[in-house]
């Protein structure tokens, strides 16, 4: 019912920047929030950032606070992650997440397939 497609990943040098995008499509009543998670090889998936669709309040993991900025374009059902001053430890597959209500107002959490971010030293 909800499809999420990430884009913008790639290879960047330490200290550089990347901007990730994630667009939601399908049949749903509304988006409540969208966010980003990441998973590095051999590590568990971890929370990165989230943004509320109503009001735009944001939350960040301590590891990215001050370097990453999450934003949204509600009219396009799209969330962005601006990543600045990237570090090699930011290397991971980044997954988009959406917290939505379907047409029956059931809460559904959806995931994208991920986009690779590699930061070289």
Secondary structure in CASP SS format (residue, H / E / C, confidence):
PFRMAT SS
TARGET T0000
AUTHOR 0000-0000-0000
METHOD secondary structure of the structure
MODEL  1
X C 1.00
X E 1.00
X E 1.00
X E 1.00
X E 1.00
X E 1.00
X E 1.00
X C 1.00
X C 1.00
X E 1.00
X E 1.00
X E 1.00
X E 1.00
X C 1.00
X C 1.00
X C 1.00
X C 1.00
X E 1.00
X E 1.00
X E 1.00
X E 1.00
X E 1.00
X E 1.00
X E 1.00
X E 1.00
X E 1.00
X C 1.00
X C 1.00
X C 1.00
X E 1.00
X E 1.00
X E 1.00
X E 1.00
X E 1.00
X E 1.00
X E 1.00
X E 1.00
X E 1.00
X E 1.00
X C 1.00
X C 1.00
X C 1.00
X C 1.00
X C 1.00
X C 1.00
X E 1.00
X E 1.00
X E 1.00
X E 1.00
X E 1.00
X E 1.00
X E 1.00
X C 1.00
X C 1.00
X C 1.00
X C 1.00
X C 1.00
X E 1.00
X E 1.00
X E 1.00
X C 1.00
X C 1.00
X C 1.00
X C 1.00
X C 1.00
X C 1.00
X C 1.00
X E 1.00
X E 1.00
X E 1.00
X E 1.00
X E 1.00
X E 1.00
X H 1.00
X H 1.00
X H 1.00
X C 1.00
X E 1.00
X E 1.00
X E 1.00
X E 1.00
X E 1.00
X E 1.00
X C 1.00
X C 1.00
X C 1.00
X C 1.00
X H 1.00
X H 1.00
X H 1.00
X C 1.00
X E 1.00
X E 1.00
X E 1.00
X E 1.00
X E 1.00
X E 1.00
X E 1.00
X E 1.00
X E 1.00
X E 1.00
X C 1.00
X C 1.00
X C 1.00
X C 1.00
X C 1.00
X E 1.00
X E 1.00
X E 1.00
X E 1.00
X E 1.00
X C 1.00
X C 1.00
X C 1.00
X E 1.00
X E 1.00
X E 1.00
X E 1.00
X E 1.00
X E 1.00
X C 1.00
END
